Amino acid sequence: MKIIYSPRFEREALRAYAFIAQDKRKAAKEFFGKVKAHIETLTDNPRKGRLSDDGNRELIHKGYTIPYLVDDESIVILGIFNQNEWIPKYDQETSKQ
């Protein structure tokens, strides 16, 4: 299965990276390397994340929630947020590359 990162995920990841990097740039880089590695595990088992109320799935990584959609051909990573930052209406644009 192909993993597609939505534009919203890209924006939120950059914002979270900048926040973490304010104190420790190296820690931010390591954190997002591990986030990406965790997301990549979905290719083996796309439904391993918990089921959310809206029918999507969610991975949890060190206090951050990563919502995603699964269809027959791809896994769309919708965003990344820490606790109450997520706004339910999300941008379903994807950059299919």
C-alpha positions in Angstrom: 0.0 0.0 0.0 1.1 3.5 -0.8 1.3 6.1 2.0 0.1 9.6 1.0 0.8 12.6 3.2 -2.0 15.2 3.1 -1.2 18.9 2.8 -2.7 19.3 6.3 -0.3 16.7 7.7 2.6 18.5 6.1 1.5 21.9 7.6 0.9 20.4 11.1 4.1 18.5 11.1 6.1 21.6 10.3 4.4 23.5 13.0 5.0 20.7 15.6 8.6 20.5 14.4 9.2 24.2 14.9 7.7 24.1 18.3 9.9 21.2 19.5 13.0 22.7 17.7 12.7 25.9 19.7 14.3 24.1 22.6 16.2 21.2 20.9 16.5 21.0 17.1 18.2 17.6 17.3 15.3 16.2 19.4 12.8 17.6 16.8 14.7 15.9 14.0 14.9 12.6 15.9 11.2 12.8 16.9 10.0 13.2 13.3 12.3 10.5 12.1 10.5 8.2 14.5 7.1 9.5 13.6 7.8 8.7 9.9 9.1 5.2 10.9 5.9 4.6 12.9 3.7 5.7 10.0 5.7 3.4 7.6 4.7 0.4 9.8 1.1 0.9 8.5 2.1 -0.6 5.1 2.3 -4.1 6.8 -0.9 -3.6 8.9 -3.0 -0.6 7.8 -5.7 -1.2 10.3 -3.5 -1.4 13.4 -4.3 2.1 14.6 -7.3 2.6 16.9 -10.7 3.3 15.3 -11.9 6.8 15.9 -15.4 8.1 16.3 -15.6 9.4 12.7 -14.6 6.0 11.3 -11.0 6.9 10.5 -8.0 5.4 12.3 -5.4 6.9 14.6 -1.8 6.1 15.4 -0.5 7.4 18.7 3.1 8.4 19.0 4.6 9.9 22.2 1.5 12.0 23.0 0.8 12.9 19.3 -2.2 11.5 17.4 -1.9 10.8 13.7 -5.3 10.3 12.1 -5.4 8.5 8.8 -7.8 6.9 6.2 -7.4 3.5 4.6 -8.8 2.5 1.2 -8.0 -0.4 -1.1 -4.9 1.2 -2.6 -3.5 3.8 -0.2 -3.2 5.1 3.4 -3.8 8.8 3.6 -2.2 10.5 6.6 -4.5 13.3 7.5 -2.7 15.2 10.2 -0.7 15.2 13.4 -1.8 16.8 16.6 -1.1 16.9 20.3 -4.3 16.4 22.4 -7.0 19.0 21.7 -5.5 20.6 18.7 -7.3 18.6 16.1 -10.3 20.3 14.3 -12.7 17.6 13.0 -13.2 19.2 9.6 -10.1 18.2 7.7 -8.8 19.0 4.3 -9.0 15.8 2.2 -6.6 17.2 -0.4 -3.9 14.6 -1.1 -0.7 14.9 -3.0 -0.7 11.7 -4.9 2.8 11.4 -6.2 
